[in-house]
Amino acid sequence: MNTKQQKNRHPGRVFLAKSKNRPYLAACPLHIVNAEFFLDLKLQKKVMKLRMQNRGREAVAGMVIYARYLDRDGNVIGADNGYIVLNFSNIYCAPGETTLGSKTVVLPYQDICGIEAYIGSLTYASGKTQEFSVEDY
């Protein structure tokens, strides 16, 4: 009898939710390609991971993200539209490249099935800051 054991692609991680849609703002040079939450079993922390693509001409050194959680039916979890603010200050994304960023987060007690993430502001390597509004998406 020949049996195969399936390998876990990400040992020590339990995926909790992935982005349902990828809102794109033409005026913003940085685009969030993918967002996901997972539980790091080794550290016992919940982590948000973002994959970002820089379509602009300047290197991005940091950003502020507005995110909200969605339930199984696509409704927003939490009051005040459920927005949380995450500051990614330790990223570097050169023009034309894709990079990953991660941040420890606190999740609500309800089961979440999706994420919506919007870029609130970008800080460029030159020190310049550019603001964006969630209503623009």
MILUMZA-989962 format. One record per residue: residue number from 1; x, y, z of N, C-alpha, C in turn. Coordinates in pm, whole numbers, plus 32768, in hexadecimal, padded with zeros to 4 digits. Layout:
+-----+------+------+------+------+------+------+------+------+------+
: num :  n.x :  n.y :  n.z : ca.x : ca.y : ca.z :  c.x :  c.y :  c.z :
+-----+------+------+------+------+------+------+------+------+------+
: NUM :    X :    Y :    Z :    X :    Y :    Z :    X :    Y :    Z :
...
+-----+------+------+------+------+------+------+------+------+------+
//
This chain:
+-----+------+------+------+------+------+------+------+------+------+
: num :  n.x :  n.y :  n.z : ca.x : ca.y : ca.z :  c.x :  c.y :  c.z :
+-----+------+------+------+------+------+------+------+------+------+
:   1 : 8054 : 7F8B : 8000 : 8000 : 8000 : 8000 : 805A : 807C : 8000 :
:   2 : 803F : 80D7 : 7FA4 : 808E : 814F : 7F97 : 803B : 81C5 : 7FC7 :
:   3 : 8064 : 8207 : 8032 : 801A : 8279 : 8067 : 8071 : 82F5 : 8064 :
:   4 : 8031 : 8366 : 8052 : 8078 : 83E5 : 8053 : 8042 : 843B : 80C4 :
:   5 : 809B : 8480 : 8106 : 8072 : 84DC : 816F : 8076 : 8569 : 8137 :
:   6 : 8007 : 85B0 : 8144 : 8004 : 8638 : 8112 : 8058 : 8693 : 816A :
:   7 : 80A4 : 86E9 : 812B : 80F6 : 8747 : 8174 : 80A8 : 87C9 : 8187 :
:   8 : 80B5 : 8801 : 81FD : 8077 : 8882 : 8219 : 80CF : 88EE : 81DC :
:   9 : 8095 : 8942 : 8187 : 80E2 : 89AB : 8144 : 811A : 8A0F : 81A8 :
:  10 : 80D1 : 8A29 : 8213 : 80FC : 8A89 : 8277 : 80F1 : 8A4A : 8301 :
:  11 : 8151 : 89F8 : 8329 : 8148 : 89B9 : 83AD : 814C : 8A21 : 841C :
:  12 : 80FA : 8A0D : 8480 : 80F5 : 8A6B : 84EF : 8098 : 8AE0 : 84DA :
:  13 : 804B : 8AE0 : 846B : 7FED : 8B4C : 8450 : 7F63 : 8B14 : 8436 :
:  14 : 7F00 : 8B5B : 8468 : 7E75 : 8B3B : 844C : 7E38 : 8BB6 : 840A :
:  15 : 7E0C : 8BAA : 838E : 7DD2 : 8C1C : 8348 : 7D46 : 8C37 : 837C :
:  16 : 7D29 : 8CB5 : 8397 : 7CA9 : 8CDC : 83CF : 7C4F : 8D1F : 8366 :
:  17 : 7C87 : 8D76 : 8314 : 7C36 : 8DBC : 82AF : 7C92 : 8DF7 : 8245 :
:  18 : 7C5B : 8E07 : 81CE : 7CA3 : 8E46 : 8160 : 7C4E : 8EB5 : 8126 :
:  19 : 7C8D : 8F0E : 80DB : 7C44 : 8F7F : 80A2 : 7BDF : 8F4E : 803B :
:  20 : 7B67 : 8F87 : 8040 : 7AFD : 8F62 : 7FE3 : 7B05 : 8FB5 : 7F64 :
:  21 : 7B29 : 9033 : 7F72 : 7B37 : 9088 : 7EFD : 7BB8 : 90D9 : 7F0A :
:  22 : 7BE5 : 910E : 7E9C : 7C5F : 915D : 7E9F : 7C3F : 91E6 : 7E66 :
:  23 : 7C12 : 9242 : 7EBC : 7BF2 : 92C7 : 7E89 : 7C70 : 930B : 7E55 :
:  24 : 7C63 : 9350 : 7DE7 : 7CD5 : 9390 : 7DA7 : 7CB7 : 9423 : 7D92 :
:  25 : 7D14 : 9477 : 7DB9 : 7D07 : 9507 : 7DA8 : 7D74 : 9534 : 7D49 :
:  26 : 7D4B : 956A : 7CD5 : 7DAC : 958F : 7C6E : 7E0E : 95F9 : 7C9E :
:  27 : 7DE3 : 9652 : 7CF8 : 7E3B : 96BD : 7D29 : 7EA4 : 968A : 7D8B :
:  28 : 7E94 : 9611 : 7DBE : 7EF2 : 95D8 : 7E20 : 7F56 : 957F : 7DD7 :
:  29 : 7FD8 : 959C : 7DE2 : 803C : 954B : 7D9A : 8052 : 94C1 : 7DD6 :
:  30 : 802A : 94AC : 7E53 : 803A : 9429 : 7E93 : 7FB6 : 93E0 : 7E90 :
:  31 : 7FB7 : 9363 : 7E66 : 7F3D : 9313 : 7E59 : 7F49 : 9299 : 7EB4 :
:  32 : 7EE1 : 9280 : 7F04 : 7EDE : 9208 : 7F59 : 7EB0 : 9194 : 7F01 :
:  33 : 7F08 : 9137 : 7EE9 : 7EEA : 90C4 : 7E94 : 7E9B : 905C : 7EE2 :
:  34 : 7EC2 : 9044 : 7F5F : 7E83 : 8FDD : 7FAF : 7E91 : 9000 : 8042 :
:  35 : 7E2A : 8FE2 : 8090 : 7E2E : 8FF3 : 8121 : 7DF6 : 8F75 : 8160 :
:  36 : 7E34 : 8F48 : 81CC : 7E02 : 8ED1 : 8211 : 7E26 : 8ED5 : 82A4 :
:  37 : 7DD3 : 8E94 : 82F4 : 7DEC : 8E83 : 8382 : 7E0D : 8DF2 : 839C :
:  38 : 7E6E : 8DDB : 83F4 : 7E8A : 8D52 : 841D : 7EB4 : 8D50 : 84AF :
:  39 : 7EA8 : 8CDD : 84EC : 7ED3 : 8CC6 : 8575 : 7F5A : 8C83 : 8571 :
:  40 : 7FBE : 8CC2 : 85AB : 8043 : 8C88 : 85B5 : 8044 : 8C31 : 8632 :
:  41 : 8045 : 8BAE : 861D : 803B : 8B50 : 868E : 80B6 : 8B53 : 86E7 :
:  42 : 8127 : 8B6E : 86AE : 81A3 : 8B72 : 86FC : 81A4 : 8BE9 : 875C :
:  43 : 817F : 8C5E : 8729 : 8180 : 8CD8 : 877B : 80FB : 8CF0 : 87C2 :
:  44 : 8092 : 8CA6 : 879B : 800B : 8CB8 : 87D0 : 7FD9 : 8D47 : 87BB :
:  45 : 7FF1 : 8D7D : 8743 : 7FC3 : 8E03 : 8721 : 7F7A : 8DFF : 869C :
:  46 : 7F1C : 8E5C : 868E : 7ED4 : 8E6A : 860F : 7F1B : 8ED6 : 85BE :
:  47 : 7F32 : 8EB8 : 853F : 7F84 : 8F0D : 84EA : 7F39 : 8F2F : 846A :
:  48 : 7F46 : 8FAC : 843E : 7F12 : 8FD5 : 83BC : 7F88 : 8FDF : 835E :
:  49 : 7F7C : 8F9E : 82EA : 7FE6 : 8FA2 : 8286 : 7FB1 : 8FE5 : 8209 :
:  50 : 7FFE : 9044 : 81D4 : 7FD9 : 908C : 815B : 8042 : 9075 : 80F0 :
:  51 : 8014 : 9065 : 8076 : 806D : 9065 : 8002 : 804C : 90E4 : 7FB4 :
:  52 : 80B2 : 9139 : 7F9F : 809E : 91BA : 7F61 : 80F3 : 91C7 : 7EE3 :
:  53 : 80BF : 9212 : 7E83 : 8108 : 922A : 7E07 : 8113 : 92C1 : 7DF2 :
:  54 : 818D : 92F0 : 7DDB : 81A5 : 937E : 7DC5 : 81A1 : 939A : 7D2F :
:  55 : 813C : 93E6 : 7D05 : 812E : 940A : 7C78 : 815B : 9499 : 7C5F :
:  56 : 8194 : 94D8 : 7CC3 : 81BE : 9563 : 7CB8 : 8250 : 9572 : 7C93 :
:  57 : 8282 : 95ED : 7CA2 : 830C : 960D : 7C7D : 8366 : 961F : 7CF5 :
:  58 : 832C : 961F : 7D6E : 837B : 9634 : 7DE8 : 8371 : 95B9 : 7E41 :
:  59 : 83DC : 95A1 : 7E8E : 83DC : 9533 : 7EEE : 8385 : 9556 : 7F66 :
:  60 : 8337 : 94F5 : 7F94 : 82E0 : 9508 : 8008 : 8324 : 94CD : 8082 :
:  61 : 8329 : 951B : 80EF : 836C : 94EF : 816A : 830A : 94CB : 81D9 :
:  62 : 828D : 94F5 : 81CF : 822B : 94D7 : 8236 : 819F : 94FB : 8206 :
:  63 : 813B : 94CA : 8250 : 80B1 : 94E9 : 822B : 8055 : 94D1 : 82A0 :
:  64 : 7FDF : 950D : 8297 : 7F75 : 94F7 : 82F7 : 7F03 : 94B4 : 82AC :
:  65 : 7ECF : 9448 : 82E7 : 7E64 : 93F9 : 82A9 : 7DE5 : 9406 : 82FC :
:  66 : 7D74 : 9417 : 82B8 : 7CF1 : 940C : 82F7 : 7CB9 : 9385 : 82CC :
:  67 : 7C98 : 9332 : 832D : 7C64 : 92AD : 830D : 7BE3 : 9295 : 835C :
:  68 : 7B90 : 923E : 8327 : 7B19 : 9215 : 8370 : 7AFD : 9183 : 8351 :
:  69 : 7ABB : 9143 : 83B1 : 7A9F : 90B4 : 83A9 : 7A13 : 909E : 8374 :
:  70 : 7A02 : 9031 : 832A : 7980 : 900D : 82F3 : 7956 : 8F84 : 8327 :
:  71 : 78D4 : 8F73 : 833D : 78A2 : 8EF0 : 8367 : 7883 : 8E9C : 82EB :
:  72 : 7847 : 8E2A : 8300 : 782A : 8DCB : 8294 : 77CF : 8E06 : 8228 :
:  73 : 7774 : 8E61 : 8251 : 7716 : 8E9E : 81F3 : 774B : 8F1D : 81B2 :
:  74 : 77C4 : 8F45 : 81D4 : 77FE : 8FBF : 819C : 77DF : 903C : 81EB :
:  75 : 779F : 902D : 8260 : 7781 : 90A0 : 82B5 : 77FC : 90C5 : 8308 :
:  76 : 7809 : 9146 : 8324 : 787B : 9178 : 8372 : 7868 : 9154 : 8405 :
:  77 : 78D2 : 9120 : 8442 : 78D0 : 90FE : 84D0 : 7902 : 9176 : 851F :
:  78 : 78B7 : 91A0 : 8584 : 78E1 : 920D : 85DB : 7897 : 928E : 85BF :
:  79 : 789F : 92E8 : 861F : 785E : 936A : 8613 : 78B8 : 93CA : 85C6 :
:  80 : 7882 : 943E : 85A3 : 78CD : 94A6 : 855B : 790A : 9470 : 84DB :
:  81 : 78BE : 9425 : 8491 : 78EB : 93E6 : 8415 : 7959 : 937F : 842B :
:  82 : 797E : 9367 : 84A9 : 79DE : 92FE : 84C8 : 7A6C : 9319 : 849C :
:  83 : 7A93 : 9395 : 8480 : 7B1B : 93B1 : 8451 : 7B80 : 93A6 : 84C3 :
:  84 : 7BEE : 9364 : 84A6 : 7C61 : 9366 : 84FF : 7CD1 : 93AB : 84B3 :
:  85 : 7D2B : 93E9 : 84FA : 7D99 : 9431 : 84BD : 7E19 : 93E7 : 84DD :
:  86 : 7E64 : 93C3 : 8474 : 7EE2 : 937C : 8485 : 7F52 : 93CD : 8447 :
:  87 : 7FBD : 93E1 : 8492 : 802E : 942F : 8463 : 80A0 : 93D1 : 843D :
:  88 : 80BE : 93CA : 83BE : 812D : 9379 : 838C : 81A3 : 93D9 : 8375 :
:  89 : 81F9 : 93E5 : 83D7 : 8266 : 9446 : 83CD : 82EA : 9407 : 83A1 :
:  90 : 82EF : 9386 : 8399 : 836E : 9342 : 837C : 836E : 92FB : 82F5 :
:  91 : 8324 : 932F : 8294 : 8324 : 92F1 : 8210 : 837B : 9344 : 81B2 :
:  92 : 83A9 : 9307 : 814A : 83ED : 934F : 80DF : 83C6 : 930D : 805D :
:  93 : 838B : 935C : 8006 : 835E : 9327 : 7F85 : 8390 : 9385 : 7F18 :
:  94 : 83F0 : 9354 : 7ECB : 842B : 93A2 : 7E5E : 83CA : 93AB : 7DEA :
:  95 : 83DA : 940E : 7D93 : 8381 : 941B : 7D1F : 8384 : 939E : 7CC7 :
:  96 : 830D : 936F : 7CA0 : 8302 : 92FB : 7C49 : 8313 : 9276 : 7C8E :
:  97 : 831E : 9273 : 7D13 : 8332 : 91F6 : 7D5B : 82BA : 91D4 : 7DB3 :
:  98 : 82B7 : 9157 : 7DDD : 8250 : 9125 : 7E38 : 8295 : 90FB : 7EB9 :
:  99 : 8259 : 911A : 7F2B : 8295 : 90F7 : 7FAB : 822A : 90C5 : 800B :
: 100 : 8255 : 9088 : 8078 : 81FC : 9057 : 80E1 : 820F : 90AA : 815F :
: 101 : 81A4 : 90BB : 81A9 : 81A9 : 90FB : 822B : 814D : 90B0 : 8289 :
: 102 : 8171 : 90AB : 8308 : 811B : 9066 : 8369 : 8117 : 90B4 : 83EB :
: 103 : 80A9 : 90A2 : 8433 : 8092 : 90EB : 84B0 : 803B : 9097 : 850B :
: 104 : 805B : 9094 : 858D : 8008 : 904F : 85EF : 7F89 : 90A0 : 8605 :
: 105 : 7F17 : 905D : 8608 : 7E95 : 90A1 : 8614 : 7E41 : 905D : 867F :
: 106 : 7DDB : 90A5 : 86AC : 7D76 : 9070 : 8709 : 7CF7 : 905D : 86B8 :
: 107 : 7CC1 : 8FE5 : 86BA : 7C49 : 8FC6 : 866D : 7BCF : 8FC1 : 86C6 :
: 108 : 7B58 : 8FDD : 8690 : 7ADD : 8FD3 : 86E0 : 7ABE : 8F42 : 8701 :
: 109 : 7A60 : 8F30 : 875D : 7A3E : 8EA9 : 8788 : 79E8 : 8E5F : 8723 :
: 110 : 79A9 : 8EA8 : 86C8 : 7958 : 8E67 : 8661 : 79B3 : 8E26 : 85F8 :
: 111 : 797B : 8DC6 : 85B1 : 79C4 : 8D89 : 8543 : 79C9 : 8DEB : 84CF :
: 112 : 7A41 : 8E03 : 849C : 7A4E : 8E5B : 842A : 7A69 : 8E06 : 83AE :
: 113 : 7A31 : 8E31 : 833F : 7A40 : 8DE6 : 82C3 : 7A80 : 8E39 : 8254 :
: 114 : 7A92 : 8EB9 : 826B : 7ACD : 8F0D : 8205 : 7B08 : 8F8C : 823F :
: 115 : 7B55 : 8FD2 : 81EC : 7B98 : 904C : 8214 : 7B87 : 90B1 : 81A2 :
: 116 : 7B74 : 912F : 81C7 : 7B81 : 919C : 816A : 7BEF : 91F5 : 81A0 :
: 117 : 7C53 : 9210 : 814F : 7CC4 : 9263 : 817B : 7CD6 : 92D6 : 811A :
: 118 : 7CE4 : 934F : 8150 : 7CF5 : 93C8 : 8101 : 7D72 : 9410 : 8130 :
: 119 : 7DB7 : 9452 : 80D5 : 7E2C : 94A0 : 80F9 : 7DFF : 952B : 8122 :
: 120 : 7E25 : 9554 : 819C : 7E01 : 95D7 : 81D0 : 7E6A : 9640 : 81B3 :
: 121 : 7EE8 : 961A : 81BC : 7F54 : 9677 : 819B : 7FD3 : 9629 : 817C :
: 122 : 8028 : 9668 : 812D : 80A9 : 962E : 8109 : 8117 : 968D : 8136 :
: 123 : 8185 : 9653 : 8165 : 81FD : 96A0 : 8184 : 8269 : 966F : 8126 :
: 124 : 829D : 96CA : 80D7 : 8303 : 96A6 : 8075 : 838E : 96A8 : 80B6 :
: 125 : 83EE : 966A : 8075 : 8477 : 9666 : 80A7 : 84B2 : 96F2 : 80B3 :
: 126 : 8482 : 9750 : 8064 : 84B1 : 97DA : 806A : 847A : 9826 : 80E3 :
: 127 : 8418 : 97EB : 812A : 83DB : 982B : 819E : 8355 : 986C : 8181 :
: 128 : 8330 : 9876 : 8103 : 82B1 : 98B2 : 80DB : 823E : 9854 : 8100 :
: 129 : 81CD : 988D : 812A : 8156 : 983F : 814F : 80E3 : 9864 : 80F2 :
: 130 : 8097 : 97FE : 80C9 : 8022 : 9813 : 8073 : 7FAA : 97D1 : 80B4 :
: 131 : 7F3D : 981D : 80C5 : 7EC4 : 97EE : 8108 : 7E5C : 97BF : 80A2 :
: 132 : 7E0C : 975B : 80C9 : 7D9E : 9729 : 8077 : 7D25 : 9717 : 80D1 :
: 133 : 7CAE : 971F : 8099 : 7C34 : 970F : 80E4 : 7BF2 : 968A : 80BE :
: 134 : 7BB6 : 964B : 8121 : 7B70 : 95CD : 8108 : 7AFD : 95E2 : 80A7 :
: 135 : 7AC0 : 9658 : 80AB : 7A4F : 9676 : 8051 : 7A7A : 967B : 7FBF :
: 136 : 7AFC : 968E : 7FA5 : 7B2D : 9692 : 7F1B : 7B2D : 9609 : 7ED8 :
: 137 : 7B2B : 959E : 7F25 : 7B34 : 9518 : 7EEC : 7AAE : 94EC : 7EB5 :
+-----+------+------+------+------+------+------+------+------+------+
//
